[in-house]
């Protein structure tokens, strides 16, 4: 990946992150998702994203060290998310927000620190893109709130 593509990826990540944070802050109380979905709050989304960004940053660093993947997490994504949500349910909104923001910044710094000669590795690029703008945008779409519904 060329340096301009990396810069573009990071700009997209920042933009999607800021957009998601805006809606999470606007709806900091109560469930965010449609009936039938897990009753996640902004705190839960922040904690969820912090966990996944921490994991993908660890994967990036491990890959850079010796091209070895981390051991897979136990369970399906839904099982992992439910387990982490339960573990993080004691966090306050402020704690979860801080963890997510710190994980986001660590992720950006880790990507920026990748030596330019390493970016010819498609696996590294895939790891770097994990838990970036597409993940943030997906969570923004999941939020069911009056100011997030097109045409309202």
C-alpha positions as protocol buffer text, in pm:
chain_id: "A"
residue {
  index: 1
  type: UNK
  ca { x: 0 y: 0 z: 0 }
}
residue {
  index: 2
  type: UNK
  ca { x: 137 y: 340 z: -96 }
}
residue {
  index: 3
  type: UNK
  ca { x: 173 y: 622 z: 157 }
}
residue {
  index: 4
  type: UNK
  ca { x: -118 y: 819 z: 6 }
}
residue {
  index: 5
  type: UNK
  ca { x: -345 y: 514 z: 35 }
}
residue {
  index: 6
  type: UNK
  ca { x: -245 y: 479 z: 400 }
}
residue {
  index: 7
  type: UNK
  ca { x: -314 y: 847 z: 463 }
}
residue {
  index: 8
  type: UNK
  ca { x: -653 y: 813 z: 292 }
}
residue {
  index: 9
  type: UNK
  ca { x: -739 y: 507 z: 500 }
}
residue {
  index: 10
  type: UNK
  ca { x: -651 y: 692 z: 821 }
}
residue {
  index: 11
  type: UNK
  ca { x: -854 y: 1000 z: 718 }
}
residue {
  index: 12
  type: UNK
  ca { x: -1152 y: 775 z: 645 }
}
residue {
  index: 13
  type: UNK
  ca { x: -1106 y: 605 z: 981 }
}
residue {
  index: 14
  type: UNK
  ca { x: -1098 y: 941 z: 1162 }
}
residue {
  index: 15
  type: UNK
  ca { x: -1403 y: 1070 z: 978 }
}
residue {
  index: 16
  type: UNK
  ca { x: -1609 y: 756 z: 1042 }
}
residue {
  index: 17
  type: UNK
  ca { x: -1493 y: 749 z: 1406 }
}
residue {
  index: 18
  type: UNK
  ca { x: -1588 y: 1113 z: 1462 }
}
residue {
  index: 19
  type: UNK
  ca { x: -1928 y: 1057 z: 1299 }
}
residue {
  index: 20
  type: UNK
  ca { x: -1999 y: 754 z: 1516 }
}
residue {
  index: 21
  type: UNK
  ca { x: -1885 y: 930 z: 1832 }
}
residue {
  index: 22
  type: UNK
  ca { x: -2116 y: 1220 z: 1753 }
}
residue {
  index: 23
  type: UNK
  ca { x: -2421 y: 996 z: 1737 }
}
residue {
  index: 24
  type: UNK
  ca { x: -2314 y: 794 z: 2044 }
}
residue {
  index: 25
  type: UNK
  ca { x: -2280 y: 1115 z: 2241 }
}
residue {
  index: 26
  type: UNK
  ca { x: -2616 y: 1244 z: 2116 }
}
residue {
  index: 27
  type: UNK
  ca { x: -2780 y: 925 z: 2243 }
}
residue {
  index: 28
  type: UNK
  ca { x: -2573 y: 843 z: 2550 }
}
residue {
  index: 29
  type: UNK
  ca { x: -2871 y: 708 z: 2747 }
}
residue {
  index: 30
  type: UNK
  ca { x: -3081 y: 405 z: 2667 }
}
residue {
  index: 31
  type: UNK
  ca { x: -3071 y: 133 z: 2401 }
}
residue {
  index: 32
  type: UNK
  ca { x: -2947 y: 233 z: 2057 }
}
residue {
  index: 33
  type: UNK
  ca { x: -3076 y: -51 z: 1843 }
}
residue {
  index: 34
  type: UNK
  ca { x: -3408 y: -170 z: 1707 }
}
residue {
  index: 35
  type: UNK
  ca { x: -3633 y: -400 z: 1906 }
}
residue {
  index: 36
  type: UNK
  ca { x: -3510 y: -758 z: 1889 }
}
residue {
  index: 37
  type: UNK
  ca { x: -3145 y: -652 z: 1888 }
}
residue {
  index: 38
  type: UNK
  ca { x: -2927 y: -666 z: 2197 }
}
residue {
  index: 39
  type: UNK
  ca { x: -3013 y: -364 z: 2414 }
}
residue {
  index: 40
  type: UNK
  ca { x: -2674 y: -200 z: 2374 }
}
residue {
  index: 41
  type: UNK
  ca { x: -2614 y: 153 z: 2493 }
}
residue {
  index: 42
  type: UNK
  ca { x: -2343 y: 397 z: 2387 }
}
residue {
  index: 43
  type: UNK
  ca { x: -2130 y: 254 z: 2667 }
}
residue {
  index: 44
  type: UNK
  ca { x: -2163 y: -94 z: 2519 }
}
residue {
  index: 45
  type: UNK
  ca { x: -2069 y: 23 z: 2170 }
}
residue {
  index: 46
  type: UNK
  ca { x: -1765 y: 212 z: 2299 }
}
residue {
  index: 47
  type: UNK
  ca { x: -1653 y: -90 z: 2503 }
}
residue {
  index: 48
  type: UNK
  ca { x: -1713 y: -322 z: 2205 }
}
residue {
  index: 49
  type: UNK
  ca { x: -1507 y: -106 z: 1972 }
}
residue {
  index: 50
  type: UNK
  ca { x: -1229 y: -69 z: 2228 }
}
residue {
  index: 51
  type: UNK
  ca { x: -1202 y: -447 z: 2260 }
}
residue {
  index: 52
  type: UNK
  ca { x: -1194 y: -506 z: 1884 }
}
residue {
  index: 53
  type: UNK
  ca { x: -945 y: -225 z: 1819 }
}
residue {
  index: 54
  type: UNK
  ca { x: -721 y: -357 z: 2097 }
}
residue {
  index: 55
  type: UNK
  ca { x: -739 y: -701 z: 1938 }
}
residue {
  index: 56
  type: UNK
  ca { x: -668 y: -583 z: 1584 }
}
residue {
  index: 57
  type: UNK
  ca { x: -381 y: -361 z: 1702 }
}
residue {
  index: 58
  type: UNK
  ca { x: -231 y: -659 z: 1884 }
}
residue {
  index: 59
  type: UNK
  ca { x: -272 y: -863 z: 1563 }
}
residue {
  index: 60
  type: UNK
  ca { x: -97 y: -590 z: 1364 }
}
residue {
  index: 61
  type: UNK
  ca { x: 194 y: -576 z: 1607 }
}
residue {
  index: 62
  type: UNK
  ca { x: 225 y: -955 z: 1623 }
}
residue {
  index: 63
  type: UNK
  ca { x: 226 y: -978 z: 1243 }
}
residue {
  index: 64
  type: UNK
  ca { x: 496 y: -713 z: 1221 }
}
residue {
  index: 65
  type: UNK
  ca { x: 709 y: -896 z: 1476 }
}
residue {
  index: 66
  type: UNK
  ca { x: 713 y: -1241 z: 1319 }
}
residue {
  index: 67
  type: UNK
  ca { x: 435 y: -1286 z: 1062 }
}
residue {
  index: 68
  type: UNK
  ca { x: 241 y: -1503 z: 1300 }
}
residue {
  index: 69
  type: UNK
  ca { x: -128 y: -1462 z: 1363 }
}
residue {
  index: 70
  type: UNK
  ca { x: -253 y: -1442 z: 1719 }
}
residue {
  index: 71
  type: UNK
  ca { x: -444 y: -1745 z: 1841 }
}
residue {
  index: 72
  type: UNK
  ca { x: -808 y: -1713 z: 1736 }
}
residue {
  index: 73
  type: UNK
  ca { x: -1057 y: -1582 z: 1987 }
}
residue {
  index: 74
  type: UNK
  ca { x: -1293 y: -1846 z: 2125 }
}
residue {
  index: 75
  type: UNK
  ca { x: -1641 y: -1849 z: 1976 }
}
residue {
  index: 76
  type: UNK
  ca { x: -1828 y: -1676 z: 1699 }
}
residue {
  index: 77
  type: UNK
  ca { x: -1825 y: -1298 z: 1670 }
}
residue {
  index: 78
  type: UNK
  ca { x: -2167 y: -1288 z: 1837 }
}
residue {
  index: 79
  type: UNK
  ca { x: -2043 y: -1506 z: 2124 }
}
residue {
  index: 80
  type: UNK
  ca { x: -1729 y: -1296 z: 2165 }
}
residue {
  index: 81
  type: UNK
  ca { x: -1933 y: -976 z: 2159 }
}
residue {
  index: 82
  type: UNK
  ca { x: -2177 y: -1109 z: 2419 }
}
residue {
  index: 83
  type: UNK
  ca { x: -1894 y: -1228 z: 2645 }
}
residue {
  index: 84
  type: UNK
  ca { x: -1711 y: -896 z: 2621 }
}
residue {
  index: 85
  type: UNK
  ca { x: -2033 y: -700 z: 2673 }
}
residue {
  index: 86
  type: UNK
  ca { x: -2097 y: -893 z: 2993 }
}
residue {
  index: 87
  type: UNK
  ca { x: -1739 y: -840 z: 3113 }
}
residue {
  index: 88
  type: UNK
  ca { x: -1755 y: -467 z: 3035 }
}
residue {
  index: 89
  type: UNK
  ca { x: -2105 y: -407 z: 3172 }
}
residue {
  index: 90
  type: UNK
  ca { x: -1959 y: -262 z: 3493 }
}
residue {
  index: 91
  type: UNK
  ca { x: -1785 y: 20 z: 3308 }
}
residue {
  index: 92
  type: UNK
  ca { x: -1929 y: 367 z: 3318 }
}
residue {
  index: 93
  type: UNK
  ca { x: -1996 y: 549 z: 2993 }
}
residue {
  index: 94
  type: UNK
  ca { x: -1696 y: 771 z: 3064 }
}
residue {
  index: 95
  type: UNK
  ca { x: -1466 y: 472 z: 3121 }
}
residue {
  index: 96
  type: UNK
  ca { x: -1584 y: 296 z: 2806 }
}
residue {
  index: 97
  type: UNK
  ca { x: -1552 y: 615 z: 2600 }
}
residue {
  index: 98
  type: UNK
  ca { x: -1198 y: 672 z: 2729 }
}
residue {
  index: 99
  type: UNK
  ca { x: -1098 y: 311 z: 2654 }
}
residue {
  index: 100
  type: UNK
  ca { x: -1235 y: 339 z: 2303 }
}
residue {
  index: 101
  type: UNK
  ca { x: -1067 y: 671 z: 2232 }
}
residue {
  index: 102
  type: UNK
  ca { x: -734 y: 542 z: 2366 }
}
residue {
  index: 103
  type: UNK
  ca { x: -765 y: 222 z: 2161 }
}
residue {
  index: 104
  type: UNK
  ca { x: -849 y: 427 z: 1851 }
}
residue {
  index: 105
  type: UNK
  ca { x: -542 y: 648 z: 1897 }
}
residue {
  index: 106
  type: UNK
  ca { x: -315 y: 346 z: 1965 }
}
residue {
  index: 107
  type: UNK
  ca { x: -446 y: 180 z: 1651 }
}
residue {
  index: 108
  type: UNK
  ca { x: -371 y: 489 z: 1441 }
}
residue {
  index: 109
  type: UNK
  ca { x: -22 y: 521 z: 1587 }
}
residue {
  index: 110
  type: UNK
  ca { x: 49 y: 152 z: 1525 }
}
residue {
  index: 111
  type: UNK
  ca { x: -54 y: 183 z: 1161 }
}
residue {
  index: 112
  type: UNK
  ca { x: 147 y: 502 z: 1114 }
}
residue {
  index: 113
  type: UNK
  ca { x: 453 y: 329 z: 1261 }
}
residue {
  index: 114
  type: UNK
  ca { x: 454 y: 47 z: 1005 }
}
residue {
  index: 115
  type: UNK
  ca { x: 772 y: 78 z: 797 }
}
residue {
  index: 116
  type: UNK
  ca { x: 692 y: 170 z: 436 }
}
residue {
  index: 117
  type: UNK
  ca { x: 869 y: -138 z: 301 }
}
residue {
  index: 118
  type: UNK
  ca { x: 625 y: -366 z: 489 }
}
residue {
  index: 119
  type: UNK
  ca { x: 311 y: -243 z: 314 }
}
residue {
  index: 120
  type: UNK
  ca { x: 353 y: -477 z: 16 }
}
residue {
  index: 121
  type: UNK
  ca { x: 202 y: -752 z: 235 }
}
residue {
  index: 122
  type: UNK
  ca { x: -173 y: -801 z: 165 }
}
residue {
  index: 123
  type: UNK
  ca { x: -221 y: -972 z: 503 }
}
residue {
  index: 124
  type: UNK
  ca { x: -78 y: -669 z: 681 }
}
residue {
  index: 125
  type: UNK
  ca { x: -309 y: -438 z: 489 }
}
residue {
  index: 126
  type: UNK
  ca { x: -611 y: -651 z: 580 }
}
residue {
  index: 127
  type: UNK
  ca { x: -512 y: -646 z: 947 }
}
residue {
  index: 128
  type: UNK
  ca { x: -460 y: -267 z: 935 }
}
residue {
  index: 129
  type: UNK
  ca { x: -806 y: -218 z: 784 }
}
residue {
  index: 130
  type: UNK
  ca { x: -976 y: -438 z: 1044 }
}
residue {
  index: 131
  type: UNK
  ca { x: -1179 y: -243 z: 1296 }
}
residue {
  index: 132
  type: UNK
  ca { x: -1148 y: 78 z: 1099 }
}
residue {
  index: 133
  type: UNK
  ca { x: -1393 y: 294 z: 909 }
}
residue {
  index: 134
  type: UNK
  ca { x: -1615 y: 11 z: 787 }
}
residue {
  index: 135
  type: UNK
  ca { x: -1666 y: -118 z: 1142 }
}
residue {
  index: 136
  type: UNK
  ca { x: -1745 y: 231 z: 1272 }
}
residue {
  index: 137
  type: UNK
  ca { x: -1983 y: 303 z: 983 }
}
residue {
  index: 138
  type: UNK
  ca { x: -2165 y: -27 z: 1041 }
}
residue {
  index: 139
  type: UNK
  ca { x: -2228 y: 66 z: 1404 }
}
residue {
  index: 140
  type: UNK
  ca { x: -2353 y: 408 z: 1304 }
}
residue {
  index: 141
  type: UNK
  ca { x: -2603 y: 245 z: 1068 }
}
residue {
  index: 142
  type: UNK
  ca { x: -2722 y: 11 z: 1346 }
}
residue {
  index: 143
  type: UNK
  ca { x: -2819 y: 306 z: 1566 }
}
residue {
  index: 144
  type: UNK
  ca { x: -3194 y: 363 z: 1551 }
}
residue {
  index: 145
  type: UNK
  ca { x: -3255 y: 718 z: 1664 }
}
residue {
  index: 146
  type: UNK
  ca { x: -3470 y: 996 z: 1514 }
}
residue {
  index: 147
  type: UNK
  ca { x: -3173 y: 1196 z: 1387 }
}
residue {
  index: 148
  type: UNK
  ca { x: -3008 y: 887 z: 1234 }
}
residue {
  index: 149
  type: UNK
  ca { x: -3304 y: 766 z: 1029 }
}
residue {
  index: 150
  type: UNK
  ca { x: -3302 y: 889 z: 667 }
}
residue {
  index: 151
  type: UNK
  ca { x: -3600 y: 1105 z: 580 }
}
residue {
  index: 152
  type: UNK
  ca { x: -3690 y: 1207 z: 935 }
}
